[in-house]
Amino acid sequence: MDYPIIPCGDSAVTVLIGNTIDETVNRLVSTAFSALQGCLASGVREIVPTYGTLCVHYDPLRISYAQLCAWIKEVTVAEPVEGSRQGKLVRIPVCYGGEYGPDLPFVAQHAGLSEEEIVRRHSEREYLVYMLGFLPGFAYLGGMDGRIACPRLTAPRTHIPAGSVGIAGQQTGIYPMASPGGWQLIGRTPEPLFSLKEKDASFLLSAGDTVCFFPITPEEYREREAHL
């Protein structure tokens, strides 16, 4: 595919694959990312996938802008196979409502559905990890049921516990660590999404993965948390 390449300063370029947030565009991003990673050129430092673009960071002393563009155009020729999954499937336990999901009643009221129906609709879908951003390991997930879409909080919270599962607009996501945030919180997972040991960071999720949520009780949450 002959994607436009846009310079970003003197050591990065953006590969423009699409300008919409949808699975078809993101599958193209995932395919291009995998192709470039699998045939990495000398001087390329990092490749960062987003919703519809790739940001390629490089060392201009080791590879020129012209050489970089030629490499990108040569490698990003494949199209995704229909129905193919680039990443792994990850099942994530979530305790919905109560102290773990304080905004579940509001989301239910906004949608005109019961809290049980919100949980059912949220946990029955498969979600594509479009990208990581905002915080280390924060995955932006697409594929949520449009009936349970909900606007962000009018005033963001100053502290959201790690593992909180939220909704913002048409998307859902998980806070990998305690932080401020404005998403509507409907539950929490005891599963760690990000860890930093010595100098090596590890992430549970990557762009291109598929996520499935499944409900657990508060007792199961505490039991899983105790064994981590």
C-alpha positions in Angstrom: 0.0 0.0 0.0 1.3 3.5 -0.9 0.6 5.4 2.3 1.4 9.1 2.6 4.5 9.8 4.8 4.6 13.0 6.7 7.8 14.3 8.4 7.6 15.0 12.2 10.8 17.0 12.9 14.1 15.6 11.9 13.9 12.2 13.5 10.4 10.9 13.0 7.7 10.4 10.4 4.0 9.7 10.5 2.7 7.0 8.1 -0.9 8.1 7.4 -3.0 4.9 6.9 -6.5 6.3 7.7 -8.3 9.2 9.5 -11.2 7.3 11.1 -11.5 5.2 14.2 -12.7 1.9 12.9 -11.6 -1.7 12.9 -10.8 -1.9 9.1 -8.3 1.0 9.3 -6.8 -0.3 12.5 -6.3 -3.7 10.9 -4.3 -2.0 8.2 -2.2 -0.2 10.8 -1.6 -3.6 12.6 -0.6 -5.3 9.3 1.8 -2.4 8.4 3.3 -2.4 12.0 3.9 -6.1 11.9 5.5 -5.9 8.5 7.9 -3.1 9.5 8.8 -4.7 12.8 9.5 -8.0 11.1 11.9 -6.3 8.6 13.4 -3.6 10.8 15.8 -1.3 9.0 19.1 -0.2 10.6 18.6 3.2 12.3 14.9 2.8 13.1 14.5 3.4 16.9 10.8 2.7 17.5 7.5 2.3 15.7 4.4 3.4 17.5 0.9 2.4 16.2 -2.2 4.6 16.8 -5.8 4.5 15.6 -4.9 5.2 11.9 -1.2 6.0 11.7 2.2 4.8 12.5 4.9 7.0 14.0 8.4 5.9 13.0 11.3 7.2 15.1 14.7 7.0 13.5 18.3 8.1 13.8 19.0 10.5 10.9 22.8 9.8 11.3 22.2 6.1 10.4 19.4 6.3 7.9 18.4 9.3 5.8 14.8 10.5 5.4 14.8 9.3 1.7 16.1 5.9 2.7 13.5 5.6 5.5 10.6 6.5 3.1 11.9 4.0 0.6 12.0 1.3 3.2 8.5 2.0 4.5 7.0 2.0 1.0 8.8 -1.3 0.1 7.7 -3.1 3.3 4.1 -1.9 3.7 2.7 -3.7 0.7 0.6 -6.4 2.4 -3.1 -6.1 3.1 -4.7 -7.9 6.1 -6.3 -11.2 5.5 -10.0 -11.1 6.2 -10.8 -12.3 9.7 -7.2 -12.6 10.7 -6.1 -11.7 14.2 -2.7 -10.0 14.5 -2.5 -10.2 18.3 -3.4 -12.4 21.2 -6.7 -13.0 22.9 -6.8 -11.8 26.5 -9.6 -12.6 29.0 -9.9 -10.1 31.8 -12.0 -10.5 35.0 -14.0 -7.5 36.1 -16.0 -6.8 39.3 -18.8 -4.5 38.1 -20.6 -1.9 40.2 -20.5 -1.1 43.8 -17.2 0.3 45.2 -15.4 -1.0 42.1 -17.7 0.7 39.5 -19.3 3.8 41.1 -20.6 5.2 37.8 -22.5 2.0 36.8 -25.8 3.5 38.0 -25.3 6.6 35.9 -24.3 4.7 32.8 -27.5 2.5 33.2 -29.7 5.6 33.7 -28.1 7.3 30.7 -28.7 4.3 28.5 -32.2 3.6 29.8 -31.1 0.0 30.7 -30.7 -1.9 34.0 -27.3 -2.2 35.6 -27.4 -6.0 34.8 -28.0 -5.3 31.2 -25.0 -2.8 31.1 -22.8 -5.6 32.5 -24.1 -8.1 30.1 -23.6 -5.9 27.0 -20.2 -4.8 28.2 -18.9 -8.3 28.9 -20.4 -10.2 25.9 -18.3 -8.3 23.3 -14.8 -8.9 21.9 -12.8 -5.7 21.9 -9.9 -4.8 19.6 -6.9 -3.0 21.2 -6.6 0.0 18.8 -3.6 1.6 20.5 -1.8 2.2 23.8 -1.6 5.7 25.1 -2.2 8.3 27.9 -0.6 6.0 30.5 1.9 3.1 30.2 -0.3 0.1 29.2 -3.6 2.1 28.9 -5.4 0.3 26.0 -8.0 2.1 23.9 -10.6 -0.6 23.1 -13.0 -0.5 20.1 -16.1 -2.6 19.5 -18.3 -1.6 22.4 -22.1 -1.8 22.1 -23.3 1.6 21.1 -26.3 1.4 23.5 -24.0 1.7 26.5 -21.9 4.6 25.2 -21.7 7.4 27.7 -20.0 10.9 27.9 -17.0 11.5 30.1 -17.4 13.0 33.5 -18.0 16.8 33.5 -15.3 17.1 36.2 -12.5 14.5 36.0 -11.5 12.7 39.2 -8.1 13.4 40.7 -7.6 9.8 41.6 -8.8 6.6 39.9 -7.6 3.3 41.3 -5.5 1.0 39.1 -7.5 -1.6 37.2 -10.6 0.6 36.9 -12.7 -0.2 33.8 -14.3 2.9 32.3 -16.4 4.1 29.4 -15.9 7.3 27.4 -18.0 7.9 24.4 -18.0 4.8 22.2 -14.9 3.4 23.8 -14.0 1.4 26.9 -10.6 1.1 28.6 -8.7 0.0 31.7 -6.6 2.3 33.9 -3.3 0.4 34.3 -2.2 2.5 37.3 -3.7 5.0 39.7 -4.1 8.4 38.0 -6.5 11.3 37.4 -9.2 10.6 34.7 -12.6 11.5 33.4 -14.0 8.1 32.2 -17.2 6.7 33.7 -16.1 3.8 36.0 -18.2 0.7 35.7 -15.9 -1.9 37.3 -12.4 -2.9 38.2 -10.1 -5.8 37.4 -7.5 -7.2 39.8 -5.4 -8.2 36.8 -2.2 -6.1 36.5 -1.8 -4.4 33.2 1.6 -2.8 33.6 4.6 -3.6 35.8 8.1 -2.0 36.0 10.8 -4.3 37.4 14.3 -2.9 37.3 14.6 -1.3 33.8 12.2 -3.7 32.0 8.6 -2.7 31.5 6.0 -5.4 30.7 2.5 -4.8 29.4 -0.5 -7.2 29.5 -2.0 -5.7 26.3 -0.5 -4.6 22.9 -2.1 -2.9 19.9 -3.8 -5.6 17.8 -4.8 -7.8 20.7 -8.4 -8.8 21.4 -9.9 -8.4 24.9 -12.8 -10.2 26.4 -14.2 -9.2 29.8 -16.0 -11.6 32.2 -17.8 -10.7 35.4 -16.6 -11.8 38.9 -18.0 -11.2 42.4 -16.4 -8.9 45.0 -15.2 -12.1 46.8 -13.5 -13.4 43.7 -11.9 -10.0 43.1 -10.4 -10.0 46.6 -9.3 -13.6 46.3 -7.6 -12.9 43.0 -6.0 -9.7 44.3 -4.6 -11.6 47.3 -2.8 -14.1 45.1 -1.0 -11.5 43.0 
